[in-house]
């Protein structure tokens, strides 16, 4: 039964998405919601990214496979991770140009690592490493937006589910609106650095550069497709991990979704490696439900 847990996570995620979509909304509440979001959601991009913050709750269900330690030293085996992540974002407008965006994540994991504490490789589950993030965003004009900030990751997961380290991720992004393509199209490269600075001294240090050359294309009927929505391009400067032969990881990563209303969007993201010298994952899929308020 333990090995069916990641599949169960995805089923729960899809059921929650269906429940949200089928929830009836009165005409009065629809009108109120439209008026509330009219100033923030004039276009059809999904929002919720680094430089387009929203007041939102996000439900994410992820399935991921990656190399892990094998039964004997030097050997590896596939490790499967199922993730349910609850995310809450809050933005504060300082003036029409400047915004502070806050974010918090509570990840719940199911994972089947092989270790002395789990010699049979059974699935273990529980809270992973939670994080908080803050960013200062400058909307220069209708085309250009820039922002910078940092994410703090706490070692709240146990030895099998967390990194065992405090981590800090300073980041910087630039956004260029491509309104000549469609109202929801933009290019937004994001660069951040993940570094550990404290925690369990027996666990590996973390030091890697992360990059996302995000390009979102707004499509008819409020559909969208996003290339590299996550900063999954990595260069590892820390100690090598299982299966590593070099420093670079480059996937093909894309997301397809639809804004069902001004305050609700659903999407599916898929990632597969192109260059896997630093093996972040073998396969990744994510279902997201964004509910803004």
C-alpha positions as CSV (number, residue, x, y, z in Angstrom):
1,X,0.0,0.0,0.0
2,X,2.9,2.4,0.7
3,X,4.0,2.2,-2.9
4,X,0.7,3.5,-4.2
5,X,0.9,6.7,-2.1
6,X,2.4,9.0,-4.9
7,X,-0.4,7.8,-7.3
8,X,-2.9,8.6,-4.5
9,X,-1.4,12.1,-4.2
10,X,-2.1,12.7,-7.9
11,X,-5.6,11.3,-7.7
12,X,-6.3,13.6,-4.7
13,X,-4.9,16.6,-6.6
14,X,-7.1,15.9,-9.6
15,X,-10.2,15.4,-7.4
16,X,-9.5,18.8,-5.6
17,X,-9.2,20.5,-9.0
18,X,-12.5,19.0,-10.1
19,X,-14.1,20.1,-6.9
20,X,-12.9,23.6,-7.3
21,X,-14.1,23.8,-10.9
22,X,-17.6,22.4,-10.0
23,X,-18.2,24.6,-7.0
24,X,-21.2,26.9,-7.9
25,X,-20.7,30.6,-7.7
26,X,-23.6,33.1,-7.6
27,X,-24.0,35.9,-10.1
28,X,-23.6,38.4,-7.2
29,X,-20.3,36.9,-6.1
30,X,-19.0,36.6,-9.6
31,X,-19.7,40.4,-10.1
32,X,-17.9,41.2,-6.8
33,X,-14.9,39.0,-7.7
34,X,-14.7,40.6,-11.2
35,X,-14.8,44.1,-9.6
36,X,-12.2,43.2,-7.0
37,X,-9.7,41.7,-9.6
38,X,-10.4,44.1,-12.4
39,X,-7.3,46.2,-11.7
40,X,-5.0,43.2,-11.2
41,X,-6.2,40.8,-13.9
42,X,-6.7,42.8,-17.1
43,X,-4.8,40.2,-19.2
44,X,-4.9,36.4,-19.6
45,X,-1.5,35.4,-18.3
46,X,-1.7,32.9,-15.4
47,X,-0.1,35.2,-12.8
48,X,1.5,34.0,-9.6
49,X,5.0,34.1,-10.9
50,X,7.9,36.1,-9.5
51,X,7.0,39.4,-11.1
52,X,3.2,39.0,-11.4
53,X,2.2,38.4,-7.7
54,X,-1.3,37.8,-6.7
55,X,-3.1,37.2,-3.4
56,X,-3.6,33.5,-4.0
57,X,-3.7,30.0,-2.6
58,X,-2.1,27.4,-4.8
59,X,-2.5,23.6,-4.6
60,X,0.3,21.7,-6.3
61,X,0.5,17.9,-6.9
62,X,3.9,16.7,-8.2
63,X,5.3,13.3,-9.3
64,X,9.0,13.1,-9.8
65,X,11.6,10.4,-10.3
66,X,15.4,10.9,-9.7
67,X,18.5,8.7,-9.1
68,X,19.1,7.6,-5.5
69,X,21.5,5.5,-3.6
70,X,21.4,1.8,-4.3
71,X,21.8,-1.2,-2.0
72,X,25.6,-1.3,-2.4
73,X,28.1,1.7,-2.5
74,X,28.5,3.1,-5.9
75,X,25.2,1.7,-7.2
76,X,22.0,3.8,-7.8
77,X,18.3,3.2,-8.0
78,X,15.3,5.2,-9.0
79,X,13.7,7.2,-6.2
80,X,10.1,8.3,-6.6
81,X,8.8,11.4,-4.9
82,X,5.2,12.5,-4.5
83,X,4.5,16.0,-3.4
84,X,1.4,17.9,-2.1
85,X,2.4,21.6,-1.7
86,X,0.2,24.2,-0.1
87,X,1.3,27.7,-1.1
88,X,0.0,31.1,0.1
89,X,0.9,34.4,-1.5
90,X,0.2,37.9,-0.3
91,X,1.1,41.2,-2.1
92,X,1.3,44.7,-0.7
93,X,1.2,47.7,-3.0
94,X,3.5,50.5,-1.7
95,X,2.4,52.7,-4.6
96,X,1.3,52.2,-8.2
97,X,4.9,51.3,-9.1
98,X,6.3,49.3,-6.2
99,X,5.0,46.1,-4.7
100,X,6.2,43.7,-1.9
101,X,5.3,40.1,-2.5
102,X,5.3,37.5,0.2
103,X,5.1,33.7,-0.2
104,X,5.0,30.6,2.0
105,X,5.1,26.9,1.1
106,X,4.2,23.9,3.2
107,X,5.3,20.7,1.3
108,X,4.0,17.2,2.2
109,X,6.1,14.4,0.7
110,X,5.9,10.7,0.0
111,X,9.3,9.2,-0.9
112,X,11.0,5.8,-1.2
113,X,14.7,6.4,-0.5
114,X,17.0,3.5,0.4
115,X,19.1,4.1,3.5
116,X,20.1,2.5,6.8
117,X,17.0,4.0,8.3
118,X,14.9,2.6,5.5
119,X,16.7,-0.5,4.3
120,X,13.7,-2.0,2.4
121,X,13.1,1.3,0.4
122,X,9.5,1.6,1.6
123,X,7.6,4.9,1.1
124,X,7.9,7.3,4.0
125,X,5.8,10.4,4.2
126,X,5.5,13.6,6.2
127,X,6.3,17.3,6.1
128,X,9.3,18.4,3.9
129,X,11.4,21.5,4.2
130,X,9.0,24.6,4.4
131,X,10.0,28.0,3.1
132,X,9.1,31.7,3.0
133,X,9.9,34.2,0.3
134,X,9.9,38.0,0.0
135,X,10.4,40.1,-3.2
136,X,10.5,43.8,-4.0
137,X,9.0,44.5,-7.4
138,X,9.2,47.6,-9.6
139,X,6.7,48.0,-12.4
140,X,8.7,50.4,-14.5
141,X,6.1,50.8,-17.3
142,X,3.5,48.8,-19.2
143,X,6.4,46.7,-20.8
144,X,9.1,46.4,-18.2
145,X,9.0,45.0,-14.6
146,X,12.0,44.1,-12.4
147,X,12.3,42.6,-9.0
148,X,14.7,40.9,-6.5
149,X,14.3,39.1,-3.2
150,X,15.1,36.0,-1.3
151,X,13.7,32.7,-0.1
152,X,14.6,31.1,3.2
153,X,14.2,27.3,3.5
154,X,14.0,25.7,7.0
155,X,15.0,22.1,7.6
156,X,11.6,21.1,8.9
157,X,11.6,17.7,7.2
158,X,13.2,14.6,8.8
159,X,16.4,12.9,7.6
160,X,14.6,11.0,4.8
161,X,12.4,13.8,3.6
162,X,14.5,17.0,4.0
163,X,17.9,18.3,3.1
164,X,18.9,18.8,6.7
165,X,20.2,22.3,6.0
166,X,19.0,25.9,6.3
167,X,19.1,27.4,2.8
168,X,19.0,30.9,1.4
169,X,18.0,31.7,-2.2
170,X,18.6,35.3,-3.4
171,X,17.0,35.9,-6.8
172,X,16.5,38.5,-9.5
173,X,14.1,38.6,-12.5
174,X,13.2,40.9,-15.4
175,X,9.8,40.8,-17.2
176,X,9.1,42.1,-20.7
177,X,5.4,42.1,-21.8
178,X,4.9,40.9,-25.4
179,X,1.5,42.5,-25.9
180,X,1.9,42.4,-29.7
181,X,1.6,38.6,-29.5
182,X,-1.4,38.6,-27.0
183,X,-2.4,40.2,-23.8
184,X,-1.0,37.4,-21.7
185,X,2.3,36.9,-23.4
186,X,5.7,37.8,-21.8
187,X,9.3,36.9,-21.4
188,X,10.6,36.7,-17.8
189,X,14.1,35.3,-17.1
190,X,14.7,34.4,-13.4
191,X,18.1,33.8,-11.8
192,X,18.6,32.6,-8.3
193,X,21.3,30.9,-6.2
194,X,20.5,28.1,-3.6
195,X,23.1,28.0,-0.8
196,X,23.0,26.2,2.6
197,X,24.5,28.0,5.6
198,X,23.6,25.9,8.7
199,X,22.0,22.7,9.8
200,X,23.1,19.1,10.1
201,X,26.9,19.0,9.6
202,X,26.7,15.4,8.4
203,X,24.5,16.3,5.4
204,X,25.9,17.6,2.1
205,X,26.3,21.3,1.6
206,X,24.0,22.9,-1.1
207,X,25.4,25.3,-3.7
208,X,23.8,25.6,-7.1
209,X,22.8,28.3,-9.6
210,X,19.2,28.0,-10.9
211,X,17.8,29.6,-14.0
212,X,14.4,29.9,-15.8
213,X,14.2,31.7,-19.2
214,X,10.4,31.8,-18.8
215,X,8.4,32.5,-22.0
216,X,4.6,32.6,-21.7
217,X,2.3,32.6,-24.7
218,X,-1.3,33.6,-24.2
219,X,-3.7,31.6,-26.5
220,X,-7.3,32.1,-27.5
221,X,-10.1,31.3,-25.0
222,X,-7.7,32.1,-22.0
223,X,-5.5,29.1,-22.7
224,X,-1.7,29.6,-22.2
225,X,1.5,27.6,-22.7
226,X,4.7,28.4,-20.8
227,X,8.2,27.3,-21.6
228,X,10.5,26.9,-18.6
229,X,8.1,28.1,-15.9
230,X,10.3,26.7,-13.2
231,X,14.0,27.4,-12.5
232,X,15.1,23.9,-13.3
233,X,18.2,24.7,-15.3
234,X,20.9,24.1,-12.7
235,X,24.7,24.4,-12.4
236,X,26.0,22.6,-9.3
237,X,28.9,24.1,-7.4
238,X,28.4,21.9,-4.3
239,X,29.4,18.3,-3.5
240,X,28.4,15.8,-6.2
241,X,25.1,13.9,-5.7
242,X,24.2,10.4,-6.7
243,X,24.7,9.8,-10.4
244,X,26.4,13.1,-11.1
245,X,29.0,13.2,-13.9
246,X,29.3,17.0,-14.4
247,X,27.8,20.2,-13.1
248,X,25.0,21.0,-15.6
249,X,21.3,20.0,-15.7
250,X,19.1,21.3,-18.6
251,X,15.6,20.0,-19.1
252,X,12.8,20.6,-21.6
253,X,10.2,22.1,-19.3
254,X,6.8,23.3,-20.3
255,X,3.3,24.1,-18.8
256,X,-0.1,24.1,-20.5
257,X,-3.1,25.6,-18.7
258,X,-6.2,27.7,-18.8
259,X,-7.6,30.6,-16.8
260,X,-11.2,29.5,-16.1
261,X,-12.0,32.8,-14.6
262,X,-10.2,35.9,-13.3
263,X,-9.5,34.1,-10.0
264,X,-9.1,30.5,-11.0
265,X,-6.5,28.8,-13.3
266,X,-5.4,25.1,-13.7
267,X,-2.3,23.9,-15.4
268,X,-0.1,20.8,-16.1
269,X,3.7,21.1,-16.2
270,X,6.0,18.4,-17.6
271,X,9.8,18.3,-17.4
272,X,12.3,15.8,-19.0
273,X,16.1,16.1,-19.1
274,X,18.1,17.1,-22.1
275,X,21.5,17.4,-20.3
276,X,21.6,15.4,-17.1
277,X,25.2,15.6,-15.9
278,X,23.8,16.9,-12.6
279,X,20.7,14.7,-12.3
280,X,18.0,16.9,-10.7
281,X,15.3,14.5,-12.0
282,X,14.5,11.9,-14.6
283,X,10.9,13.0,-15.0
284,X,8.7,15.6,-13.5
285,X,4.9,16.3,-13.7
286,X,3.0,18.9,-11.8
287,X,-0.7,19.8,-11.5
288,X,-1.4,23.3,-10.2
289,X,-4.6,24.9,-9.2
290,X,-4.3,28.7,-8.5
291,X,-7.2,30.4,-6.6
292,X,-6.7,34.2,-6.2
293,X,-8.6,36.3,-3.7
